[in-house]
Amino acid sequence: MKAEFSKIWDVVRMRSLRARIFLILVLIGTVPSVFMESVIVSAYQKRAVEQRSAVVQNQLKILANHLITNEFLTDYNPNSPKKQRSHEIIEAELEMLANLYEGRVMIIGGNYKVLLDTYNISEGKTMISEEVVKCFKGENLSNYDSEHGYIEMTTPIVNTADDGDSLIRGVMLTSISDSVIISMMKVLNRNALSLEIVTIILVIVFSYIISGILTGPFERITKAIGAIRAGYTNEPVSVYSYTETKHISDAFNQLLSKMKVVDDSRKEFVSNVSHELKTPLTSMKVLSDSLLADPDAPAELYREFMQDIGSEIDRENRIITDLLALTKMDMNSSDINISSVDIGELAETILKRLRPIARKKDVELVLEENREITADVDEVKMSLIMTNLVENAIKYNKEHGTVRVLIDGDIQNFIFRVEDTGCGIPEESLPFIYDRFYRVDKSHSREIGGTGLGLAITRSAVLLHRGTIEAESTEGSGSIFTVTIPLSYVGD
């Protein structure tokens, strides 16, 4: 129930990919249709107004010719017996036109006086407006006032002489209703609304289906990952419907493989730790049981066995100390104290500290400093790196051998290289030398007191400095370890 509510809440907050795709498709489907409906209705309205104006304008031009023919504007006097009949006919035509288009027609003479008004309101008044003035100058105007619902237009009454000259004798100012256009617009809007509703419903259904199809592969990835998380299967995810889902599947499978490797490594590590810690305890148990089994054992035997027990305790202590150091380094990877350190001076201090160990094996320590290097490092962890590498080079060296330490660098990194003349490392063992508790020669390692954690600790310290460590070795000819670390520390 909680999971279902969470999904619904994600949809409401538009955090669901399907909801976003659905919304985008709905907008793409409905917005253009609404826009097109508005454009079509507006275009129809404009076209209807133009056609209605053109029809009326043609009829007005015919009437204008009648006015000129019947000399309606010449000495206008509707009470004149001579002109009364012709005027009545023209007035009837104007009334018919006005009634037909539900409008009003005014005839304005050359002196801007209204000679005839179908509304019988403005006759005899002076009508000076922008439209009338422009019409007398030969400019026909037509204006649609949608707010008040009428179309206003001007028609010049032109008298053409025999020589072809034209003279504007008057103006017909006409206003007609747009009721027919409005009625058609209502019908059109009603039909458009019905079509829009049907379109929106179809778009919503289509968008829902398509959004489900488009997000289906992601749902399958989620279910596959959920099955792996629940432990129902360990099969890799293979949803290759899209390039994106293929990338996600491949990335997850790589992560799954890495997790399996980490899990196997953890199991192996626990097994190795158990073995390494159990071995000294077993030795001490055997020694103590031997002493307890022989109460009459001489003091020399007691002393010898107690020395062996002490050695095993020291070995156990070294293993635990190295494990704690390695675990602390893994857990507190951000706990690094950066300071400016003279690398050459630090190396000299380390070599001075290790020379007594080297003299016991008659190993010569040589320091080559190609340039003075000052870098931003953690001095304690850098000392640990140098100490482990040089100490290993001494321990696994041959008698009368040499350990060369080189310090060099460029504008970005410095190099700390340790080269020995020892027994070397087999090529097949090189990829595993940084694994915890891994030993190339286990028997020899136990003789010299190695715990199998030194290189693992060294590599972790190098990685904390965003550096690299590389090993080159030829079995029987010695080994070279090269550490490259940036001069300036760059954190996360």
C-alpha positions in Angstrom: 0.0 0.0 0.0 2.8 2.4 0.9 4.7 1.6 -2.3 1.5 2.3 -4.4 0.9 5.6 -2.6 4.6 6.5 -3.2 4.1 5.8 -7.0 0.9 7.9 -7.1 2.7 10.7 -5.2 5.6 10.6 -7.6 3.1 11.0 -10.5 1.4 13.9 -8.8 4.8 15.6 -8.3 5.8 14.8 -11.9 8.8 12.8 -10.7 7.6 9.8 -12.8 9.1 9.5 -16.2 5.9 8.1 -17.5 3.9 11.0 -16.1 6.3 13.5 -17.8 6.1 11.7 -21.1 2.3 11.5 -20.8 2.1 15.2 -20.1 4.4 16.1 -23.0 2.4 14.0 -25.4 -0.9 15.5 -24.2 0.5 19.0 -24.6 1.9 18.2 -28.1 -1.4 16.7 -29.1 -3.8 19.3 -27.6 -2.0 22.7 -27.8 -1.5 22.6 -31.6 -5.2 21.6 -32.1 -6.4 24.4 -29.9 -4.1 26.8 -31.6 -5.3 25.7 -35.0 -8.9 25.9 -34.0 -8.3 29.5 -32.9 -6.4 30.3 -36.1 -9.1 28.7 -38.3 -12.0 30.5 -36.6 -10.1 33.8 -36.7 -9.3 33.3 -40.4 -13.0 32.4 -41.1 -14.2 35.5 -39.3 -11.8 37.7 -41.3 -12.7 36.1 -44.5 -16.5 36.3 -43.8 -16.1 40.0 -43.0 -14.2 40.6 -46.2 -16.8 38.8 -48.3 -19.7 40.4 -46.6 -18.1 43.8 -47.1 -17.3 43.1 -50.7 -20.9 42.0 -51.5 -22.4 45.1 -49.8 -19.8 47.4 -51.4 -20.8 46.1 -54.8 -24.4 46.8 -54.1 -23.5 50.3 -52.8 -21.6 51.1 -56.0 -24.7 50.2 -58.0 -26.8 52.5 -55.8 -24.2 55.2 -56.1 -24.5 55.0 -59.9 -28.3 55.3 -59.5 -27.8 58.4 -57.4 -25.7 60.0 -60.0 -28.1 58.9 -62.8 -31.2 60.3 -61.1 -29.3 63.4 -60.0 -30.1 62.7 -56.4 -27.3 64.9 -55.2 -28.1 67.8 -57.5 -30.2 70.4 -55.8 -31.5 67.7 -53.4 -35.2 68.4 -52.6 -37.3 65.4 -51.8 -40.5 67.6 -52.1 -39.9 68.5 -55.7 -42.6 66.9 -57.8 -40.2 66.4 -60.6 -37.8 64.4 -58.5 -40.1 62.9 -56.0 -40.7 59.6 -57.9 -37.0 58.9 -58.6 -36.1 59.8 -55.0 -38.7 57.5 -53.6 -37.3 54.6 -55.7 -33.8 55.3 -54.4 -34.9 55.7 -50.9 -36.8 52.4 -51.2 -33.6 50.7 -52.5 -31.6 52.1 -49.6 -34.2 51.0 -47.1 -34.2 47.6 -48.6 -30.4 47.4 -48.4 -30.4 48.6 -44.8 -33.1 46.1 -43.8 -31.4 43.2 -45.7 -28.1 43.7 -43.9 -29.7 45.0 -40.6 -27.8 48.2 -41.0 -27.9 51.9 -41.7 -27.1 53.9 -44.8 -26.4 57.7 -44.8 -25.9 59.8 -48.0 -23.5 62.7 -47.4 -23.4 65.5 -49.9 -20.3 67.5 -51.0 -20.9 70.0 -48.2 -20.7 67.2 -45.7 -24.4 67.4 -44.9 -26.4 64.3 -44.5 -29.0 64.2 -47.3 -30.5 60.9 -46.4 -30.4 58.6 -43.3 -32.3 55.3 -43.3 -32.6 55.8 -39.5 -34.1 59.3 -40.0 -31.9 60.7 -37.3 -29.1 62.7 -38.8 -30.7 64.2 -41.9 -29.7 67.8 -42.4 -26.8 67.5 -40.0 -23.1 67.9 -40.9 -21.1 64.7 -40.8 -17.3 65.3 -40.7 -15.4 62.2 -39.8 -12.0 60.8 -40.7 -13.6 58.1 -42.9 -15.8 60.6 -44.8 -13.0 63.0 -45.4 -10.7 60.3 -46.7 -13.5 59.0 -48.9 -13.9 62.4 -50.5 -10.2 62.2 -51.3 -10.8 58.9 -53.1 -9.9 56.4 -50.3 -12.4 53.7 -49.6 -12.4 52.4 -46.0 -13.9 49.4 -44.3 -13.7 48.8 -40.6 -15.0 45.9 -38.5 -16.0 46.7 -34.9 -16.3 43.3 -33.3 -17.0 44.8 -29.9 -20.2 46.5 -31.1 -21.0 44.0 -33.8 -21.1 46.0 -37.0 -19.0 46.6 -40.2 -18.6 50.3 -41.2 -17.7 51.2 -44.8 -17.5 54.3 -47.0 -18.5 54.4 -50.7 -17.7 57.4 -52.9 -20.5 58.7 -55.2 -18.5 59.4 -58.4 -19.7 61.5 -61.3 -17.8 60.7 -64.4 -17.7 63.4 -67.1 -17.7 62.8 -70.9 -14.0 63.6 -71.0 -13.3 60.9 -68.5 -12.7 63.1 -65.5 -14.2 61.8 -62.3 -15.6 64.0 -59.5 -16.7 62.7 -56.1 -20.1 64.3 -55.5 -20.8 62.6 -52.2 -20.2 59.7 -49.8 -22.3 56.8 -48.7 -21.6 55.9 -45.1 -22.9 52.4 -44.4 -23.0 50.3 -41.2 -24.2 46.7 -41.4 -24.7 44.1 -38.7 -22.4 41.1 -38.3 -25.2 38.9 -36.9 -25.0 36.4 -39.7 -21.2 36.1 -39.2 -21.7 35.7 -35.4 -24.3 33.0 -36.0 -21.9 31.1 -38.3 -19.1 31.7 -35.8 -21.2 30.1 -33.0 -21.9 27.1 -35.2 -18.2 26.8 -36.1 -17.1 27.2 -32.5 -19.6 24.6 -31.4 -18.3 22.1 -34.0 -14.7 23.0 -33.2 -15.3 22.4 -29.5 -16.8 19.0 -30.2 -13.9 18.1 -32.4 -11.5 19.4 -29.7 -13.1 17.3 -27.0 -12.9 14.2 -29.2 -9.3 15.0 -30.1 -8.3 15.6 -26.5 -9.8 12.3 -25.4 -8.0 10.4 -28.2 -4.8 12.2 -27.4 -5.1 11.3 -23.7 -5.7 7.7 -24.4 -3.0 7.6 -27.0 -0.5 9.4 -24.7 -1.3 6.9 -21.8 -0.7 3.9 -24.1 2.5 5.3 -25.7 3.9 6.5 -22.3 3.4 3.0 -21.0 5.1 1.5 -24.0 8.0 3.9 -23.8 8.6 3.4 -20.1 8.0 -0.4 -20.2 11.7 -1.3 -20.6 12.6 0.8 -17.5 9.9 -1.0 -15.5 11.4 -4.3 -16.7 14.9 -3.2 -15.5 13.4 -2.2 -12.1 11.7 -5.6 -11.7 14.9 -7.4 -12.8 17.0 -5.4 -10.3 14.4 -6.0 -7.6 14.5 -9.8 -8.3 18.3 -9.7 -7.9 18.1 -7.6 -4.8 15.5 -10.1 -3.3 17.8 -12.9 -4.1 15.5 -14.7 -6.5 18.1 -14.7 -9.2 21.7 -13.8 -10.0 21.2 -13.6 -13.8 22.5 -10.4 -15.4 19.9 -7.8 -16.5 19.4 -7.8 -20.3 16.9 -5.2 -21.3 18.2 -3.9 -24.7 15.0 -2.2 -26.0 16.6 1.2 -26.2 20.2 2.4 -26.3 19.6 4.0 -22.9 18.3 0.8 -21.3 21.2 -1.1 -22.9 23.6 1.3 -21.2 21.8 1.0 -17.9 21.7 -2.8 -18.2 25.4 -3.0 -19.1 26.3 -0.6 -16.2 24.3 -2.5 -13.7 25.8 -5.8 -14.9 29.3 -4.4 -14.5 28.4 -3.2 -11.0 26.9 -6.6 -10.2 30.1 -8.3 -11.4 32.1 -5.9 -9.3 29.9 -6.6 -6.3 30.4 -10.3 -6.8 34.2 -9.8 -7.0 34.0 -7.6 -3.8 31.9 -10.3 -2.1 34.3 -13.0 -3.1 37.2 -10.9 -2.1 35.5 -10.3 1.3 35.0 -14.0 1.8 38.6 -14.7 0.8 39.8 -11.9 3.1 37.8 -13.3 6.1 39.2 -16.7 5.3 42.8 -15.4 5.1 42.4 -13.3 8.3 41.1 -16.4 10.1 44.0 -18.4 8.8 46.6 -15.8 9.5 45.4 -15.2 13.0 44.8 -18.9 13.7 48.3 -20.0 12.7 50.2 -18.2 15.5 47.5 -19.3 18.0 47.9 -22.9 16.8 51.7 -22.7 17.2 51.4 -21.2 20.7 48.8 -23.9 21.6 51.2 -26.6 20.5 54.1 -25.1 22.4 52.1 -24.6 25.6 50.6 -28.2 25.4 54.1 -29.6 24.9 55.3 -27.8 28.1 52.3 -28.9 30.0 52.7 -32.5 28.8 56.3 -32.7 30.2 56.3 -31.2 33.7 60.0 -32.3 34.1 61.2 -30.4 31.0 64.5 -28.6 31.5 64.6 -24.8 32.0 66.4 -24.4 28.6 63.4 -26.0 26.8 61.0 -23.8 28.7 63.1 -20.7 27.7 63.2 -21.8 24.1 59.5 -22.5 23.9 58.7 -19.2 25.6 60.8 -17.4 23.1 58.9 -19.1 20.3 55.6 -18.2 21.9 56.8 -14.6 22.2 57.7 -14.5 18.5 54.3 -15.8 17.6 52.7 -13.2 19.8 54.8 -10.5 18.1 53.7 -11.9 14.7 50.1 -11.9 15.8 50.5 -8.3 17.0 52.0 -7.2 13.6 49.1 -8.8 11.7 46.5 -7.1 13.9 48.3 -3.7 13.7 48.5 -3.9 9.9 44.8 -4.9 9.7 43.8 -2.0 11.9 45.9 0.4 9.8 44.4 -0.9 6.5 40.8 -0.9 7.9 41.2 2.6 9.2 42.6 3.8 5.9 39.6 2.3 4.1 37.0 3.7 6.5 38.5 7.2 6.8 39.5 7.8 3.2 38.7 11.5 3.6 40.8 11.7 6.8 44.0 13.0 5.1 46.1 15.8 6.5 47.7 17.7 3.7 50.8 19.8 4.2 53.8 21.0 2.1 56.5 18.4 2.5 60.1 18.3 1.1 60.0 14.9 -0.5 63.9 14.5 -0.7 64.3 15.4 3.0 61.6 12.9 3.9 63.2 10.2 1.8 66.6 10.8 3.5 64.9 10.4 6.9 63.3 7.2 5.9 66.6 5.7 4.5 68.4 6.8 7.7 65.9 4.9 9.8 66.1 1.8 7.6 69.9 1.6 7.2 70.5 -0.6 10.3 68.2 -3.2 8.8 70.0 -2.9 5.5 73.4 -3.3 7.2 72.3 -6.6 8.7 71.9 -8.0 5.2 74.8 -6.0 3.7 72.4 -4.2 1.4 73.5 -0.8 0.1 70.9 2.0 0.1 71.4 4.7 -2.6 69.3 7.9 -2.9 69.2 9.7 -6.2 67.4 13.1 -6.1 67.2 14.5 -9.7 65.5 17.7 -8.5 64.2 19.2 -5.3 60.6 18.3 -4.9 58.1 20.0 -2.5 54.6 18.5 -2.7 51.2 18.8 -0.9 50.9 15.4 0.8 50.0 13.7 4.0 53.4 13.3 5.6 52.5 10.3 7.8 51.0 8.4 4.9 53.8 9.4 2.6 56.3 8.1 5.2 54.3 4.8 5.3 54.5 4.5 1.5 58.3 5.1 1.4 58.9 2.9 4.4 57.0 -0.1 3.1 58.5 0.0 -0.3 62.1 0.5 0.8 61.7 -2.1 3.7 60.3 -4.7 1.3 63.2 -4.0 -1.1 65.7 -4.7 1.7 63.9 -7.7 3.1 63.5 -9.5 -0.2 66.9 -8.5 -1.5 69.9 -10.7 -1.9 72.9 -10.4 0.4 75.4 -7.7 -0.8 72.5 -6.3 -2.9 71.5 -2.7 -3.7 68.4 -0.6 -3.2 68.2 2.5 -5.4 65.7 5.2 -4.5 65.0 7.8 -7.2 63.1 11.1 -6.7 62.1 13.0 -9.8 59.2 15.0 -11.1 57.7 17.5 -13.6 55.3 20.4 -13.3 52.3 18.2 -12.3 53.6 15.1 -10.5 56.5 13.7 -8.6 58.0 10.2 -8.8 59.2 8.0 -6.0 60.9 4.9 -7.5 62.4 2.0 -5.5 64.6 -0.5 -7.4 66.2 -3.6 -5.8 68.4 -6.4 -6.9 66.4 -9.1 -5.1 64.8 -12.3 -6.2 62.1 -10.6 -8.2 58.4 -11.4 -8.7 57.1 -14.0 -11.2 55.1 -12.4 -14.0 51.9 -14.4 -13.1 52.0 -13.0 -9.6 52.3 -9.3 -10.5 48.5 -8.7 -10.8 47.9 -10.1 -7.2 50.7 -8.4 -5.2 48.4 -5.7 -3.8 45.8 -8.3 -2.6 45.6 -8.6 1.2 47.6 -11.5 2.6 48.9 -12.4 -0.8 52.5 -13.7 -0.8 54.7 -14.7 -3.7 56.9 -17.0 -1.6 54.9 -17.9 1.6 57.7 -19.8 3.3 60.2 -17.1 2.7 57.7 -14.4 3.8 57.2 -16.1 7.1 60.9 -16.4 7.7 61.3 -12.6 7.4 58.2 -11.8 9.3 55.9 -10.5 6.5 52.2 -10.2 7.1 51.1 -9.9 3.4 49.5 -6.5 4.1 52.3 -4.1 3.4 51.7 -3.5 -0.4 47.9 -3.4 0.2 48.4 -0.6 2.8 50.9 1.2 0.4 48.5 1.1 -2.5 45.6 2.5 -0.3 47.8 5.3 0.8 48.8 6.1 -2.8 45.2 6.1 -3.9 44.3 8.5 -1.1 46.8 11.0 -2.7 45.1 10.4 -6.1 48.3 8.8 -7.3 49.3 5.5 -9.0 51.7 2.7 -8.2 53.2 0.4 -10.8 55.4 -2.7 -10.4 57.9 -4.1 -12.9 59.8 -7.2 -12.1 61.9 -10.0 -13.7 62.2 -13.1 -11.6 65.7 -13.5 -10.4 66.7 -9.9 -11.4 64.9 -7.7 -8.9 61.9 -5.4 -8.9 61.0 -1.8 -9.6 58.1 0.0 -7.8 57.2 3.4 -9.2 54.9 5.8 -7.3 53.5 8.8 -9.1 51.6 11.4 -7.0 50.3 14.9 -8.0 52.3 17.8 -6.5 49.1 19.5 -5.5 46.4 17.5 -3.8 43.0 17.5 -5.3 40.2 16.2 -3.0 36.7 15.1 -3.8 
